[in-house]
Amino acid sequence: GSHDSFSYWVDERSPVGPDQATAIKRLARISLVKKIMKKWSVTQNLTFKEQLEGGIRYFDLRVSSKPGEIGHETYFIHGLFGIRVWDGLKEINTFLEQHPKEVVFLDFNHFYAMDDSHHFFLINRIRSVFGSKLCSVECVEYVTLQYMWEKKHQVLIFYHYPLYQEYSFLWPGNKMPAPWANTTNVHKLLQFLETTLEERSRYGTFHVSQAILTPRVKTIARHLIRGLKNTLVDRNLPMILNWVKAQKPGVMGVNIITSDFVELVDFAATVIALNDLLLEEDESAT
């Protein structure tokens, strides 16, 4: 999976998003501030299509309306506004049309400046673009690839807002826990990932290990011009990848792992290769 999957493009000309503090919105009236924000808002270089082609199958999505804009259009957001959600969904659907055995997880986990009418608009967009590809809520343990192929389903939508209850194809957010370390220290991050795996629910949910470092205000202040990638990611990603290589999938093991700048190392290939361990277990059992 990728963290803030949509953030490969953010609009410096747009207003600062409602996910930001009032002080930052005031500062952002200075054009240089938005350029700096962009360096810290972008967590991916690859488009949805490029991420899919590289093996990413879980997408971390944050969505907002544009305050003051007429209508109910929604946009991806991380500090600054990204592309329209509609355009991103269509890009993902095009890939799925071309690869009918591929399955994606779309995790809509943060919403800003949205009332129920915005949600109804967005949910209808989701339904209209994916249609019969949407997998209805089911016991997690039943949802194997074989199950998805038989039903011709390709998309699981996780929707962290109470309206999920009104739609059979919206999975509740609590089926996709994603504990967040909120640290700049790679050793604390790895300890957190270990601890949360030990606490993982044995049945009934998916699980996201967020293998990401989060800048604090002082981190950004010290390294304003360098940005997230040059300050935190480049230096620490090899150690994070080593942790990934040492994991085992399956019950109480890793399930979904997310990272920033997924193309910088063989992240997706390394995660995918962990599945070979499950195959080896099956072979030894038979």
Solvent accessible surface area in square Angstrom, and as a share of the most:
residue,aa,sasa,rsa
1,G,14,0.13
2,S,0,0.00
3,H,20,0.09
4,D,0,0.00
5,S,0,0.00
6,F,1,0.00
7,S,0,0.00
8,Y,40,0.15
9,W,106,0.37
10,V,2,0.01
11,D,23,0.12
12,E,53,0.24
13,R,208,0.76
14,S,6,0.04
15,P,77,0.49
16,V,18,0.10
17,G,0,0.00
18,P,38,0.24
19,D,37,0.19
20,Q,47,0.21
21,A,61,0.48
22,T,82,0.47
23,A,63,0.49
24,I,61,0.31
25,K,79,0.34
26,R,148,0.54
27,L,96,0.48
28,A,5,0.04
29,R,199,0.73
30,I,100,0.51
31,S,87,0.56
32,L,102,0.51
33,V,29,0.17
34,K,33,0.14
35,K,115,0.49
36,I,22,0.11
37,M,23,0.10
38,K,65,0.27
39,K,93,0.39
40,W,20,0.07
41,S,7,0.05
42,V,24,0.14
43,T,1,0.01
44,Q,0,0.00
45,N,73,0.38
46,L,40,0.20
47,T,45,0.26
48,F,0,0.00
49,K,99,0.42
50,E,77,0.35
51,Q,0,0.00
52,L,0,0.00
53,E,106,0.48
54,G,47,0.45
55,G,17,0.16
56,I,4,0.02
57,R,58,0.21
58,Y,8,0.03
59,F,0,0.00
60,D,7,0.04
61,L,1,0.00
62,R,41,0.15
63,V,0,0.00
64,S,0,0.00
65,S,8,0.05
66,K,45,0.19
67,P,84,0.53
68,G,86,0.83
69,E,75,0.33
70,I,172,0.87
71,G,46,0.44
72,H,73,0.33
73,E,31,0.14
74,T,2,0.01
75,Y,23,0.09
76,F,1,0.00
77,I,0,0.00
78,H,42,0.19
79,G,3,0.02
80,L,0,0.00
81,F,1,0.00
82,G,5,0.05
83,I,37,0.19
84,R,80,0.29
85,V,1,0.01
86,W,55,0.19
87,D,52,0.27
88,G,0,0.00
89,L,1,0.00
90,K,80,0.34
91,E,49,0.22
92,I,1,0.01
93,N,22,0.11
94,T,72,0.42
95,F,12,0.05
96,L,0,0.00
97,E,107,0.48
98,Q,117,0.52
99,H,75,0.33
100,P,94,0.59
101,K,126,0.53
102,E,56,0.25
103,V,16,0.09
104,V,0,0.00
105,F,37,0.15
106,L,0,0.00
107,D,1,0.01
108,F,0,0.00
109,N,30,0.15
110,H,75,0.33
111,F,38,0.16
112,Y,53,0.20
113,A,49,0.38
114,M,26,0.12
115,D,78,0.41
116,D,67,0.35
117,S,48,0.31
118,H,27,0.12
119,H,1,0.00
120,F,75,0.31
121,F,62,0.26
122,L,1,0.00
123,I,0,0.00
124,N,67,0.34
125,R,56,0.20
126,I,0,0.00
127,R,110,0.40
128,S,81,0.52
129,V,18,0.11
130,F,4,0.02
131,G,36,0.35
132,S,99,0.64
133,K,27,0.11
134,L,13,0.06
135,C,0,0.00
136,S,50,0.32
137,V,63,0.36
138,E,57,0.26
139,C,58,0.34
140,V,17,0.10
141,E,84,0.38
142,Y,132,0.50
143,V,25,0.14
144,T,72,0.42
145,L,97,0.48
146,Q,104,0.46
147,Y,45,0.17
148,M,3,0.01
149,W,83,0.29
150,E,123,0.55
151,K,107,0.46
152,K,158,0.67
153,H,33,0.15
154,Q,11,0.05
155,V,0,0.00
156,L,0,0.00
157,I,0,0.00
158,F,0,0.00
159,Y,0,0.00
160,H,65,0.29
161,Y,59,0.23
162,P,89,0.56
163,L,15,0.08
164,Y,57,0.22
165,Q,131,0.58
166,E,117,0.53
167,Y,33,0.12
168,S,79,0.51
169,F,17,0.07
170,L,1,0.01
171,W,0,0.00
172,P,16,0.10
173,G,11,0.10
174,N,112,0.58
175,K,53,0.23
176,M,2,0.01
177,P,50,0.32
178,A,38,0.29
179,P,40,0.25
180,W,130,0.45
181,A,20,0.16
182,N,60,0.31
183,T,9,0.06
184,T,39,0.23
185,N,61,0.31
186,V,11,0.06
187,H,120,0.54
188,K,131,0.55
189,L,0,0.00
190,L,29,0.14
191,Q,115,0.51
192,F,58,0.24
193,L,2,0.01
194,E,67,0.30
195,T,49,0.29
196,T,16,0.09
197,L,12,0.06
198,E,131,0.59
199,E,125,0.56
200,R,32,0.12
201,S,55,0.36
202,R,137,0.50
203,Y,141,0.54
204,G,22,0.21
205,T,27,0.16
206,F,20,0.08
207,H,6,0.03
208,V,1,0.00
209,S,3,0.02
210,Q,22,0.10
211,A,1,0.01
212,I,5,0.03
213,L,10,0.05
214,T,27,0.16
215,P,33,0.21
216,R,105,0.38
217,V,128,0.74
218,K,120,0.51
219,T,15,0.09
220,I,52,0.27
221,A,67,0.52
222,R,173,0.63
223,H,58,0.26
224,L,74,0.37
225,I,112,0.57
226,R,118,0.43
227,G,2,0.02
228,L,5,0.02
229,K,62,0.26
230,N,68,0.35
231,T,4,0.02
232,L,4,0.02
233,V,10,0.06
234,D,66,0.34
235,R,161,0.59
236,N,11,0.06
237,L,7,0.03
238,P,71,0.45
239,M,77,0.34
240,I,6,0.03
241,L,18,0.09
242,N,92,0.47
243,W,20,0.07
244,V,0,0.00
245,K,117,0.50
246,A,76,0.59
247,Q,19,0.09
248,K,136,0.58
249,P,21,0.13
250,G,29,0.28
251,V,86,0.49
252,M,60,0.27
253,G,12,0.12
254,V,5,0.03
255,N,58,0.30
256,I,16,0.08
257,I,0,0.00
258,T,3,0.02
259,S,0,0.00
260,D,6,0.03
261,F,5,0.02
262,V,8,0.05
263,E,65,0.29
264,L,63,0.31
265,V,39,0.22
266,D,102,0.53
267,F,3,0.01
268,A,13,0.10
269,A,63,0.48
270,T,16,0.09
271,V,28,0.16
272,I,90,0.46
273,A,53,0.41
274,L,12,0.06
275,N,74,0.38
276,D,74,0.38
277,L,57,0.28
278,L,61,0.30
279,L,104,0.52
280,E,101,0.45
281,E,100,0.45
282,D,87,0.45
283,E,125,0.56
284,S,96,0.62
285,A,89,0.69
286,T,152,0.89
